[in-house]
Amino acid sequence: MLRRQLLIGGSAMLSAAALAACGAGASGPGGGQAAPNAIGQTETTLVWQEELPSDVEQNLDTGFLADWKQKYPKVKIQAINPGGGDTQKIEKILAQAAAGTPVDVVGKLTFIQPVARPGAVQPLEPYIKRDKIDLNAYNKGWLDRFGTLDGKLYSLPWGLGGDAMAFIYSPAALQEVGLKPPSNDWKNPFKYDEYRDYARRLTKKDGDNYLRAGTEGLGNELAVPPRQFEGKWLADDMKTVVCDSPQMIDAYQHYMDLVLTDRTTALTPGVKLSGSGNDGRWANGQTATSYIGGWQLNFFTDPSKYKVEYGIATFPKGTKSSPAIDAIQVALGNNIKFPEEAWAFIKWLLEGARYAAVVNRMPATEKDAGNWAKQAFKNVPATANVQTLVESVSIALPPDASLAHPQAAQIQKEAQSPFWSDLLAGKTNVKDGLTEAKRKIQGIIAAG
C-alpha cells in the first residue's frame, strides 16, 4: 500500500536533538556490565541489517564506518542488506532469531511490531531512560504507531518516506487564473472547499481533451484522503474496524466530488495526459497541484528534472491537514551477546542524522530535517516554501493502524483496494463501499 522508499540527502548533519551523551559509568539496563565505559573492550562483530547505497556498502570500513572504527576499533560491523520489501526482511530477521543468530541492529523496517511480537527485538525504554534520550524531539504519533507494541517502545525513527510528503502547487498556473497561493501555515491550513474550487478553476481543456488537470490528486487513495478528515480504517486498538464512520464517509465523499463529480483530477476515469506518473505530469505542466512522494525528492530537488516551478502548501484540510509520512525504524536485537555495543552503534547512527544522510533520506526530527533541507534543496528557489515540509515532521498524523496489523497485506488486497477500484469504476457508492470493506476486514481479523 505504501511505498517504503525515499529521498535525497545532504552532508552530515549537526548533532541530533534527540540524543544526549551517556553518563560515565552508568550501569546497564539489565543490571549487568557498566555502560558506556565498559563497551568496546572485547573483540566482537555486530550484525547490522541496513539500507545503504551500493557504493557506500563497497567502502564501508574506509568510508561511512571510519569514525565508528576509530572510536570502537574492536567492534566490527557486518552489514547485511537482504533486499526485498518489508515482508521479506521480516521473514529473514525472524529466521535468524529462530536459528540463534539474531540480528544485533535492525536498521530498515517501517513497522517494528512484526519482529517485536515474536521477540526478535527488545524494548528500548531502559536504555532511553538511562541515557536520558529526549523523546520529545520525535513525533509522538510515529513513536506509537511505528515503534510501540503493548505499551513498550521497541524502536526509534531515523529516516522518512511515505506516499505524500508534500502538497505542491504551480505559481504560474495560479497566476494564470487569478488565484492566490494556498496557505503554507500548518496552523491555518488550506481548506478542502478551497481545494475543490482551485481544482475546478485550474483545470484546462480543449473540448473534451484535458490539457491540464486542476489537481493530480492527494497521493495514495487509501492513505491520504482519510487523514484530512481524521478517518480511520482500523481503530488504534488494532481490533475495531471503523471504516464506515462519518469521518471516513466524509473523506471519500469529498474526494470523489473532485474525482468523479467535477472530473478535475489526473486519476479521473477518461482523463488522458501524456506524462508518466505524477512527477512526469508535473514536469509537462499537465497538473496545477500535486504531491511529492517520499521516493521523489531526488526529482523535486533538481530544477532540470521538475522543470515547472512549485510552491509547497499544507494539505487541504477537512477537519485536519496532514501529509502521509512513514518513519523508518532502527531497533536493538533481542538475546544478543553484546547489547551495549549494539545500542552504542544505534546512537552513533542517529547522532547528527548520520544514517539518514548517508542513505539519502529526510531525517526524523524537525531540527535534523531543517539542517538537511538546507543542503537538499539548495538548488530550489526560496519561493518553494521548503520550511513547510520541514515543519510537517512535527504535525504529521501517524498512518492508519491497519498498516501495523499482522494481516495488513490481506486487508489491503481483499478489502481496501477492491473498495477503491469499485468506487472509481462507479460500481458502488462511498457509504455502501465502506460498509462492505468493513465486513471484509472484520472477517479477516476474526480469521486471524
Secondary structure, 3 states (H helix, E strand, C coil): CCCCCCCCCCCCCCCCCCCCCCCCCEECCCCCCEECCCCCCCCEEEEEECCCCHHHHHCCCCCCCHHHHHHCCCEEEEEECCCCCHHHHHHHHHHHHHCCCCCCEEEEECCCHHHHCCCCECCCHHHHHHCCCCHHHCCHHHHHHHHEECCEECEEEEEEEEEECEEEECHHHHHHHCCCCCCCCCCCCCEHHHHHHHHHHHCEEECCEEEEECECCCCCCCCHHHHCCCCCCECCCCCCECCCCHHHHHHHHHHHHHHHHHCCECCCCCCCCCCCHHHHHHHCCCECEEEECHHHHHHHCCHHHHCCCCEEECCCECCCCCCEEEEEEEEEECCCCCHHHHHHHHHHHHHHHHHHHHHCCEECCHHHHHHHHHHHCCCCCHHHCHHHHHHHHHHCCCCCHHHHCCCHHHHHHHHHHHHHHHHHCCCCCHHHHHHHHHHHHHHHHHHC
